[in-house]
Amino acid sequence: MNGQSSSTLKPMLHFGWFVGHGFGVQGWGTPGYALGYDWKKPALYQEAVRAFERSGLDLFIIEDSLTVPDTYGGTAEVSLAHASFAPKHDPLALVPYLLSATEHLGIVPTVSASFYPPFTAARLLATLQHFSEGQLGWNVVTSGSDLAAQNYGLDQQIEHDLRYEKAEEFVDVVRRLWRSWEPGAVLEDVAAGVFADHTKVHPINHEGDFFKVRGPLNTAPLPEEPVLVQAGASPRGKAFAGGHADVAIALARGVDGMKAYRDSIRAEAAKAGRNPDDVKVLFVLKPTVVGSTAEAEELRAQRRELTQRDIDSQLNSISYLSVIDFKRFDLDAPLPELSTNSNQGTLEHFAKAAPPGSTLRQILQARSGGAGDSIIGTVGEIADYLEETGAAVGGDGFLFSGFVDPVTVHSVLDKLTPELRRRGLLRTSYGNGGFRQNLLDF
Ligand SMILES: Cc1cc2nc3c(=O)[nH]c(=O)nc-3n(C[C@H](O)[C@H](O)[C@H](O)COP(=O)(O)O)c2cc1C
């Protein structure tokens, strides 16, 4: 394997891609949309994952959500005009196509611990993991949306920390179902006429606060469990990620913020009796690669000049993610202190894009102009950032976020990949140990 020791000055980093639009409309609002690719069909995503694997990425995470958001101004107008969060297809149905297009890339669909019955999740993921021969992951989310809850028989989503209690039980049940067949249970003894040894297949008889599941699972047992990915950023969310995740997805700004984030996840892992090196903390970054420093400055300035569409787009997203209607705030007044029962980490990250006391408009301008989780620069500038930040934070790597249309994918990776490899930051090959082992390579 080509991994470098983590004690060298320039550790190799893990890179992945996070598609925040899920199995949804790719490239809407960009000139590339006119090329006419079909976001509704697997071919577009198959082409993207082939590019990710050629580029040495370790994983591809597919966001998911379960609503047509209408929190912003009490209407779905912006969500639907901007194709933001809707429409979108079910990512689990896409997974077999992505597996058939790749051999090593981790494929990570999102699964909601709030709305999937754990038996269904365990069975679906086990089936897909058999197809994948060790490439599958699952992004376990707690789903903060009341709108989603209303699609599943509730009036509103349950309380924030209670959702994490439910998610803990969900993960526990899914894993116990996966382990309900002891190793060696499948005999396939043709002469004796015994396929499986019934003494090695056990009900789990789970009765908890949220779920009642008898088991055993009725799929074939798994040689290796899927990689668990988690993005909780609140204190309770970090405890959940530290306790269970192989990969923690993180939104954080600045070296100090990222270091503190990574340290807190690692501390939670240690508290849960795990080796902190078994959790890779990957920071989300949306790169825009341009030809020159002057062009980067020009683009940043241009993006700070917010259009009404930019304002609506950002406010519609944060309204959905926080379940707070941002239409009601004055753009030119300081944003008041806010709290949410939904995505707490994401709301805090949004508000902190500009210094305390900033107006809502200043926050939006800072975010558009590249405040932390978006970066505009030349290949060299972006590679410098990744190299310096990666080393200063102590690893583990980054998740590029963006659409997966060919224009976006190639504009980010075609020039950045060779430069990151030249610097020894990005893998040039994969071993044969599967997704989890790839994460543990360095
Ligand atoms: C980068 C990132 C990606 C996420 N992806 C999803 C997703 O696909 N679906 C979803 O329902 N929630 C998603 N979430 C929400 C988290 O999984 C988590 O449930 C949420 O942040 C609430 O946790 P917190 O209050 O601990 O921050 C994401 C969050 C972040 C920061």
The ligand as a MOL file (V3000), in Angstrom:
LIG
                    3D

  0  0  0     0  0            999 V3000
M  V30 BEGIN CTAB
M  V30 COUNTS 31 33 0 0 0
M  V30 BEGIN ATOM
M  V30 1 C -22.2040 17.5660 6.0220 0
M  V30 2 C -23.4710 17.0420 6.5950 0
M  V30 3 C -24.2070 16.1150 5.8820 0
M  V30 4 C -25.4270 15.6420 6.3480 0
M  V30 5 N -26.1740 14.7930 5.5880 0
M  V30 6 C -27.4360 14.5110 5.9840 0
M  V30 7 C -28.3160 13.7710 5.1540 0
M  V30 8 O -27.9560 13.3050 4.0820 0
M  V30 9 N -29.5850 13.5890 5.5840 0
M  V30 10 C -30.0270 14.0360 6.7960 0
M  V30 11 O -31.1920 13.8310 7.1260 0
M  V30 12 N -29.2030 14.7030 7.6150 0
M  V30 13 C -27.9440 14.9640 7.2220 0
M  V30 14 N -27.1270 15.6740 8.0450 0
M  V30 15 C -27.5870 15.9500 9.4100 0
M  V30 16 C -26.8320 15.1040 10.4200 0
M  V30 17 O -26.8230 13.7540 10.1110 0
M  V30 18 C -27.3690 15.2480 11.8370 0
M  V30 19 O -28.5480 14.4950 11.9820 0
M  V30 20 C -27.6930 16.6490 12.1130 0
M  V30 21 O -26.5340 17.4170 11.8520 0
M  V30 22 C -28.2030 16.8580 13.5190 0
M  V30 23 O -27.1930 16.6840 14.3700 0
M  V30 24 P -26.6210 17.7800 15.3340 0
M  V30 25 O -27.7640 18.5290 15.9020 0
M  V30 26 O -25.9020 16.8790 16.2920 0
M  V30 27 O -25.6830 18.6280 14.5350 0
M  V30 28 C -25.8970 16.1090 7.5950 0
M  V30 29 C -25.1440 17.0230 8.3350 0
M  V30 30 C -23.9540 17.4950 7.8430 0
M  V30 31 C -23.1850 18.4880 8.6550 0
M  V30 END ATOM
M  V30 BEGIN BOND
M  V30 1 1 1 2
M  V30 2 1 2 3
M  V30 3 2 2 30
M  V30 4 2 3 4
M  V30 5 1 4 5
M  V30 6 1 4 28
M  V30 7 2 5 6
M  V30 8 1 6 7
M  V30 9 1 6 13
M  V30 10 2 7 8
M  V30 11 1 7 9
M  V30 12 1 9 10
M  V30 13 2 10 11
M  V30 14 1 10 12
M  V30 15 2 12 13
M  V30 16 1 13 14
M  V30 17 1 14 15
M  V30 18 1 14 28
M  V30 19 1 15 16
M  V30 20 1 16 17
M  V30 21 1 16 18
M  V30 22 1 18 19
M  V30 23 1 18 20
M  V30 24 1 20 21
M  V30 25 1 20 22
M  V30 26 1 22 23
M  V30 27 1 23 24
M  V30 28 2 24 25
M  V30 29 1 24 26
M  V30 30 1 24 27
M  V30 31 2 28 29
M  V30 32 1 29 30
M  V30 33 1 30 31
M  V30 END BOND
M  V30 END CTAB
M  END
